[in-house]
């Protein structure tokens, strides 16, 4: 009984001493930003506390230990740029008001240009429940998903020639990016796009909504890669199951695409792992290896959210491509 009272007293003391951080998140126009993922790191212990903003842009985190915090809000689709803030001091029992303003991302806030932000703002994503399974017992990855950026992206260790190209592309404001010419712009199939997965026992199709001419078919029939693959934009993919994880091995890329702003060679090799831990989420981890461009492999981690009732839309780039004439090097 004495131990029970001691434990209860400790819980009460912690609740009384825990602090609260709350506020609102708005965009440059003063409008609320919904479903913004927030990560507060307690510097002294390294503990992470996560939340997201509501439909009216408000957020609250309670029962936080006193100390110093670092805040990270990753890029939100193409609409909002990453936000970081350090040295946030929280005292015991304090209620700290922290209102935030996010800056526009690469699309400069163009209305309707970013379907992932629109869908997240509707709060129709990631319903709770157990992951469904196929008749053969495998996890069923099929559905429409909304991707997002890696909140802590790796910085590839580029070889000198590749690093020089990266600097040149940045200096030119990425004016030669393949997407400006209606060419595939996301061969890794990660990041803020809307994706549809169609799964059968022998073939998995991954169809992104907004990637120019890009899709991936994953062969699960036990065959290997072609001995001499004809290099293509999206490569050749085969898959296998490791328990509940679908492992997709892709080779045979041409060297015309970009990895962000990084170049690569035809030695590019990717391994993507898909895991559905519950009904509403799909974990996507990509390992990138190219000894012709990077000194070591690097990884990107993403979590996709289920979009109930949604469907991918037709995406046509070449009908009204006016981007190139506005891209001018300085």
C-alpha positions, -999 to 999 in steps of 0.1 A, spaced: 0 0 0 29 24 9 44 17 -26 11 24 -43 7 58 -25 44 66 -33 38 59 -70 5 79 -70 23 108 -53 50 107 -80 25 109 -108 7 139 -91 40 157 -86 50 151 -122 17 164 -135 20 195 -113 56 202 -124 51 195 -161 50 225 -185 29 233 -215 37 247 -249 9 259 -271 2 284 -299 -9 288 -335 8 282 -368 0 306 -397 13 312 -432 27 344 -446 -9 356 -454 -19 351 -418 -41 320 -425 -39 289 -402 -18 260 -413 -35 227 -405 -19 193 -399 16 207 -396 38 180 -380 58 193 -350 87 177 -332 100 192 -299 133 177 -287 142 180 -250 179 189 -253 189 176 -219 175 141 -224 171 138 -261 134 128 -257 111 137 -286 76 150 -282 54 151 -313 21 167 -322 5 184 -352 -17 215 -356 -55 213 -357 -77 226 -385 -76 261 -371 -38 260 -368 -36 256 -330 -15 231 -311 -8 221 -275 17 199 -258 13 193 -221 31 175 -192 65 184 -207 96 182 -185 113 215 -178 144 223 -198 155 235 -232 138 225 -264 145 225 -301 116 226 -326 115 211 -360 87 214 -386 97 197 -418 89 209 -453 51 205 -457 45 194 -492 57 220 -517 38 247 -499 57 254 -467 94 255 -460 111 237 -431 110 256 -398 136 252 -370 139 270 -337 164 264 -309 168 275 -273 132 273 -263 132 275 -225 104 259 -205 101 262 -167 83 237 -144 45 244 -144 49 271 -171 25 276 -199 46 289 -228 28 306 -257 47 300 -289 30 314 -321 48 305 -354 47 317 -389 58 294 -417 74 307 -450 63 296 -484 80 266 -500 91 261 -536 56 267 -550 54 301 -533 20 293 -520 3 288 -553 -34 279 -546 -43 243 -555 -8 234 -566 -1 210 -537 -27 183 -533 -9 168 -503 -14 200 -483 -50 202 -493 -57 166 -482 -39 170 -449 -58 201 -442 -91 182 -447 -81 159 -417 -94 129 -436 -61 110 -435 -47 82 -414 -78 65 -399 -71 42 -370 -73 4 -372 -53 -27 -381 -36 -32 -414 -56 -54 -438 -42 -85 -454 -44 -102 -487 -59 -137 -491 -24 -151 -490 -17 -135 -456 6 -108 -469 -1 -72 -458 -23 -53 -483 -5 -22 -494 -32 -12 -519 -49 21 -516 -43 58 -522 -16 73 -500 -3 108 -493 35 111 -490 56 137 -471 92 148 -468 117 131 -447 118 153 -415 156 146 -411 169 141 -446 204 127 -451 230 147 -469 245 125 -496 283 123 -496 290 132 -532 322 126 -551 340 158 -562 326 158 -598 291 153 -585 295 180 -558 307 204 -585 275 198 -604 253 203 -573 269 237 -568 264 246 -605 227 236 -603 221 257 -572 239 287 -587 216 283 -618 185 281 -596 180 245 -609 168 260 -642 176 227 -660 156 204 -637 139 176 -657 105 186 -644 108 219 -662 109 199 -694 80 176 -685 104 147 -677 104 124 -646 112 145 -615 111 119 -587 125 86 -596 128 74 -559 90 78 -555 93 96 -522 82 130 -508 50 150 -510 30 134 -537 -3 114 -540 4 77 -547 -18 48 -556 -6 12 -550 -22 -17 -568 -11 -51 -553 -15 -86 -568 4 -117 -558 28 -114 -588 29 -77 -595 27 -44 -575 21 -11 -593 30 22 -578 13 52 -596 22 87 -584 -2 115 -594 22 144 -600 54 128 -613 59 133 -650 56 100 -668 68 82 -637 54 49 -624 69 17 -610 60 -19 -616 75 -44 -592 77 -80 -603 71 -106 -576 73 -137 -598 107 -147 -586 126 -136 -617 157 -115 -615 168 -83 -633 178 -85 -670 214 -93 -674 219 -63 -697 191 -39 -688 183 -11 -712 186 20 -689 153 38 -684 141 67 -662 124 45 -636 146 15 -638 137 -22 -635 122 -34 -602 118 -68 -586 104 -75 -551 103 -100 -523 87 -102 -489 107 -102 -457 80 -112 -432 56 -82 -434 79 -59 -453 79 -56 -491 115 -51 -503 118 -36 -538 152 -38 -556 156 -14 -585 185 -11 -611 188 -1 -647 184 37 -643 196 60 -670 217 90 -658 194 118 -670 173 122 -638 182 141 -607 182 130 -570 170 163 -556 198 184 -570 224 156 -571 234 138 -602 239 100 -605 253 75 -629 238 43 -644 253 24 -615 225 38 -593 209 10 -572 180 15 -548 163 -7 -522 129 4 -510 112 -11 -480 74 -8 -476 58 -16 -442 22 -10 -432 22 -10 -394 -15 -1 -391 -45 9 -412 -36 45 -417 2 45 -423 28 32 -447 65 34 -437 88 39 -467 126 36 -464 148 40 -495 185 31 -495 204 48 -524 237 35 -536 258 47 -565 296 43 -563 300 64 -594 285 95 -576 286 90 -539 312 78 -514 287 57 -494 250 47 -494 224 70 -479 188 66 -468 156 85 -468 127 78 -444 91 87 -452 57 79 -437 27 79 -460 -8 85 -448 -39 67 -461 -64 90 -479 -98 74 -476 -122 80 -505 -95 97 -526 -83 88 -561 -53 99 -581 -61 125 -608 -49 128 -644 -16 148 -646 -6 162 -680 25 184 -682 31 190 -719 -2 206 -727 6 240 -712 43 239 -702 53 275 -698 79 269 -670 111 268 -691 107 303 -706 106 318 -670 136 299 -657 165 323 -662 200 318 -648 215 347 -628 
